[in-house]
Amino acid sequence: MCIFCKIAAGEMPSNKVLEDDEFMAFHDINPIAPIHILIIPRMHVENFQSVSPELMAKMVPFIQSVAKELCLDQTGYRLVVNNGRDGGQEVPHLHFHLLGGARLKWTHLAKDETHKSL
């Protein structure tokens, strides 16, 4: 069972923002913005490539509700999903990063770890 499945099952603590029967939103333990929330489906979905359109159709309004709960719907926010190793996904459970609370900037995205075949 992955760490996010344990959080969803209540086996590990989290600082929850919002939850329902299918999704959870909680504060990231290593925030990179003043507001940094992780949003997950309770059921295990490995990554964005694996998620069904039906689940995403339900997840979108939940994400919007989280943004509204934190008043980010008025000021703006960044929604990020990392997919796979090269995409920066560290936990193999679909999760969105909701970032806000400041004017966000883009930083250098790629290090010197490019694929030789590109």
PyMOL commands that set and color helices and strands:
alter all, ss='L'
color gray80, all
select helices_A, chain A and resi 3-8+48-50+53-69+72-75
alter helices_A, ss='H'
color red, helices_A
select strands_A, chain A and resi 16-19+23-27+35-41+77-81+96-100
alter strands_A, ss='S'
color yellow, strands_A
deselect
rebuild
show_as cartoon
